[in-house]
Amino acid sequence: MTAHDHQVSLPVHEVRLGGAAGRLTGIAGAIGVLGLLASALLGFARADSERFYLSYLVSFSYFLSLTLGALFFVLLQHLTQSGWSVSVRRIAEGFAANASMLAVLFVPLLFGLGSLYEWTQPEHVAGDHLLQAKSGYLNPVFFFVRLVVYFGAWILMSRFFFRQSVLQDRTGDPEITTRMRKRSAPAVFVFALTLTFCAFDLLMSLEPHWFSTIFGVYFFSGSVLGFFAVLPVSAFFLQRSGRLRGLVTTEHFHDLGKLVFAFAVFWAYIAFSQYMLYWYANIPEETEWFLRRQTGEWTAVSWLLLVGHFIVPFLALISRVPKRRRGVLVTVAIWILFMHWVDLYYVVMPHASEGRVPLGLLDLTTFLGIGGIWVAAFAHRLRDRALVPTKDPRLADSLTFENF
């Protein structure tokens, strides 16, 4: 009998959230609702709806990126038939399935299109030849249709892999693993196209005179890095609550640390490549985007991203030792999650606040609002499900996995 044929018996109390699911759902959900209510009051009671929509877009894009990072992780593990990651894959499946919740949370942004995107305003389009040339793509109706396609694809993919994985917990059918592997290949192509164009639509079109063919990869690299940081943080706190002990080992944390390190370097490579190409071309319509971010207070944010998003995690994780020390790895991961938010803030806010970093209470309340609901949806989804795929045929390989 091979390891793939071996059925692993796991203690129920270590693989389920149990009563913690209800408490976490209630607390996180309450924080989310109160955060969104506070955001609405701060934004509209002060007649500052544009500021509300900008902060909401930053927070929405942040949690959307983490959700897409989770979906990519799931697809990648099935595509490569990875055994080591089975113990942590259910966490990714749970977060990826938040795509349907985020589709609902996108609705408020539909009411703010006129405040966010100048290409939705007829008077701007009428006086701008470039916007007129792009109006076949940048128009509210086609924008909405594309968003429906994006979210429809993400919801279908995330639900399929989550439901198939949970079904295997009940039936133990190894053919389900084969089915998910076969679906993962075309799903990766759909994922790449939808994420890229969504990045163009939601973020790059905030400044429609500027364009970058690498921007989709830039958003992808931040999304995946962000979720690779979420995984060790989630596993760490689940273990602190008495769950996943012995199921997610130091070896798993080590490999998660490798992924965090690799994508920190990849993000820096893509960010530098985008900047370098525009710098040496020195074409006004292309350098305008970076000029805004190297003026006034935004200059300090640019340096913060260079140091905090790349140099700090690079130096912190380049050695083998920190990757195997859970406290150190989790600390670096939390720092990366903060820097990922700074990165998206840096992408969105200079569009409406040149020379000044407009940090305010709205940025916190929208983050807590969407983040609270994001965590609550995850906890609610896994309330009756195991935290690991208990009958995945590769689970035995994952539990005995060792780094060399």
N, C-alpha and C positions, 0 to 999 in steps of 0.2 A: 504493500500500500504506500503510495507516494504522499507527500505533504498536501498535494492538491485534493486527495481523496479523504483526507482526515477531517472529521467533524470535531470542531473545537467547542468544548463546553465552557460557557462564560457565566459568572455570577450575575444574576439579574440586577442586584442593587448597584453594581458597578457600571452597567451599560445602559441604564435608564435615568432620566432626570427625576422621575417619580414626582413627589410633592413639590420639588423645587421648580418644576415647570410652571405650575400655577402661580407660585410666588413671583417668579421672574417675569412671567407674562403680565401679572398685575402691576408690579412695580415699574417695569420698563414701559408698559402701556400707559400708565398714569403720567409718567415723565413725558412721554411722547405727546399725549393729548394736551397736557398743560403747556408744554413747549410750543406747540403749534398755536394754541389759543393766545399765549403771550406774544408770539410773533405777529399774529394778526392784529392784536391791540396796539402793539408798538408801531407797526407799519401803517395801519389805516387810521387809527385814532389821531396820529400826528400828521395825517395827510402825506405820508412819505411812502407811497405804494411802490415807487421805483426801487427804493432801498430795500423794501421787503422782498421784492422779486429777485433782486440780485443776490441777497443773502440766501434766499430759498434755493436759488439755482446752484450756488456753491455747495450747500449741504446735500441737495438732491443728487448732484453730480458725484459727490463724494461717496454716498452710500450706493449709488448705482454702480460706480466703478468697483467697489468691493464685491458687489453681487456678481458682476460680470467676471471679476477675477476668480470668484468661487466656481462659476460655471466653467471657465477655462480649465481650472484645476481638475474638475470632474471629467471633462472631455479628454484631457491629456492623459489621465491615469488609465482610462479605458483604451484609448488609442495605442498607448505603449504597453498595455497589459502589465502594469506595474503591480508588484506584490507588496512592496514595503509600505505603500500608502494606504492600504485597506483600513488600517486602524483609525486613520484620521479622515477618511473620505466622506463618512456620513455627515461630519460637521460641514464640509464643503457643500454637500448635497442640500443640507438644510438651508444654508445661506443663499445658495443659488436659486432655490425655489422662492425667494423673496421677490423675484422679478414681477410676479403678479401683484404684490402689494405696492411695489414702486410704480406700476402702471397707474394705480389709483392715485398715488401721491403726486403724479405728474399733472393731474387735472388742474390744480391751482395755477400752474405755469401757463396754461392755455389762456387764462384771463389776463396774463401779464405780457403777452407776446408784443403788444404795442410799446410797452415800457422797455423791453429788453432788446428787441431787434428792430433796427431802423428800416430794414427791408419790408417790414409789415405795414409801414406808414406810407400811404399813396403820395403824400406831398413830398416826402424825401425821394421816393423812387422817380417821381416826375422831374425832379431837378438834378438827377444823377444818372449820367449815361452808363456808368458801370453797373449800377443797380438795375437799370432797365435791361441791360444785356444779360444779367443773371436772373431776371424775373421768372424765366421758365422753370428754374429750379427753386429759387428763393421766393416762394409765395406761400401764404398761410395754409391754403388748401393742400398743396402737395407736401408741405412740411408735416401737416397732421397725418396724411396718408402714410408717409414714410415712418413716422413714429409708431403708428399702429402696426406696421409690418415689423419694425424692430422688436417691439415688446411682444408681439404675437409669436415671433420666432423664439425669443428668449424664454417665454412662458412655456411653449410647447417642449422645447429641449429640456429645460430644468425639471419640468413635471415628469417627463418621460423617464429620465434617469433616476429621479427620486423614487417614483412609484415602482419602477422595475427593481430597484435595489431593495425596497421595503418588501416587495412581493417575494423576493428571494429569501428574505428572513423567515417567511412563513413556509415556503415550499421546499427550499433547499435545492431547487432545480439549477444545475450548472449551465444549462443552455441559456439561461438569462444573462449570464456573464458574456457568452458569445454574442447574444443579440445586442447587448449594449456596446460591445467592441465594434461590431459592424456599423452600428448607427453613429458611432463617434466620429468616423472619418468624414462623412458628408457634413455632420454637424459642425466640425471645426471650420470648414469653408464658409458655412452660413454665419457662424459666429464672427469670423474675421471681417466679412463684408458688413454685417450689421453694426458691429462695434465701430468700425472705421467711419462709416457714414453718419452714425449717431454722433460721434465726436465732432465731425464737420458741422452738423446741424445745430447741436446744442451749444457748443462752445466756440468753434472757429467762426461761425456766422455772426457772433456778437460784433465782430469787426469785419464786415463783408468786403471791404477793400483789400484786406490782407488774406493771403492764402498760403497753405503749406501742405504739400503732398505727404509729408512725414508726420503730420499732426495726429493722424489716427494711431500710428505706432507709438507716438509719445503718450497718448492717453492710455493705450494698451499697456505699455510698460509700467506706468504708474498704477494702473488698476491691478495688475497681477502682483506687483511688488506689495501693494497695500493688502491684498488678501493673503499673500504668503506671510505677512506680519500678523494678520488676524488669527491664523491657524495656531501658532505656538501660544499666543495669548489665550485663546479659547481653551486649548488643551490644558494649559497650566492651571487656569482657574477651575476647570472641571475636576482636575485632580485634587486641587485644594479642597473641593467640596466632597471628596471621597469617591469620585467616579473616574473611570479610565485608568486606575492604578494598575500597573502591570500590562496594560493594553497599549498605552502610548509610552514608549520607553525613551531612555536617553538617546538611543540610536535614531528614533524617529525625530526627536528634537534636533539632533545633529544634522539630519538630512533637510529638515525645514530651515535650519540655519544656513545651509548651503544655498538653498533656493533664494532666501532673503538676500544673501550676499551677492549671488549671481545677478539678480534682477536690480539690485541697487546699482551695480556696475552697468547693466544694460540700460537702465533709465538715464544714467549720466551720459552714456555713449550717444543715445538718441537725442537728448537735450543739447549736447554739444554739437552734434552733427547738424541739427536744425539751425543753431545759432551761427556756426562757422560758415555754412553755405550762404546765408544771407549777409553775413558780415563782409565776406570778400567780394560778393556780387555788388553790394552797395547800391541797390536799386531802391529809390525812395518808397515806392508802395510796398516793398517787402520789408524794409528796415523800420517802418513806422511802428509796427507792433512791438519790436524790441526797444525802440526809442522811448516809448511810454514807460517801459519797465526799467529803464535806466535813468530816470529823471526823478528828482526830489526824493521822497521817502522810499520810493520803490527800489531805488538803488540798493538800499540795505537789505531788502527782501531778496533781491537777486543774489547777493552775496550769502545770505542765510541759506538759500536753496543749494548753492554750490557746496557750502561747508556742511550744512545739516542733512541734506538729502543724499549726499555722496560721500564726502570725506569722513564724516563721523561713523556711519555704518561700515564703510570700507575698512577703516582702521580697527573698529571694534570687533569685526567678524572675520578678519583675514586669517586669524589663527584658528586652529582646530579647537583649542580649549574653550573659548567663549561659546561656541556652538553647542557644547556638551554641558554647559552650566545653565540650567534652566532660568535662574533668576537674571543672569546677564543677558541671555537671548531675549527674554520677555521684555526687559528694560529697553533694549535696542529696538525691538519690534514696536513697542508703544511709541518710542521716539519717531520711528519711521511713519507710523500712522498719523502723528501730528504733522510731520513734514509733508505728507501726502495732502493733508488738508491745506497747508500753506501753499503748496504747488497749485492746487485748483483755485484758491483765493487769488493767487498771482495771475492766473489765466483770465479770471472773470472780472475782477474789480477795477483794474486800471482803465478798462473801457469806459467807466463812468466816473472815475476819480483820478484824474491825471495829477501826478506829483504828490499825492497825499494818500496814505493808507487809512481807509475809513473804518477801522475796527470799531465795533459797537456791540451793544447788548443783543441786537437782532442776529448777529452772527452766532452767538451762543444759543439763543432760544430756538432758532431754526435747526441748528445742529442737534440739540437735545430732542426737539420735536420729531424729526425724521429718524434720528438714531434710536430713540426710545421705541418707536413703532417697529423699526427694523429688528431690534433685539427681541421684542415681544413676539413678533411673527415667527421668528426662528424657534423660540422656546415653545410656543403654542403648537407649532408643526411637529416638534419632536416629543410632545408630552406623552404619547403612547408608543413611541418608537425607540428602538435601541440606538445608542449613540455610536455604535459600530455595526457594520454589516455582518451579523452574527453567522450567517451561513454562506458567505462568499467563499468559493473554493480556494482562494488565495490567502485567507485569513491566517492560516497556520504559518505561511511564509512570512507574513507581516509580523506575527508575534515572536518569531525566532530570528528576525532580521538583525544583521550586524554590519556595521561599517568596517571597512578594511583600510 
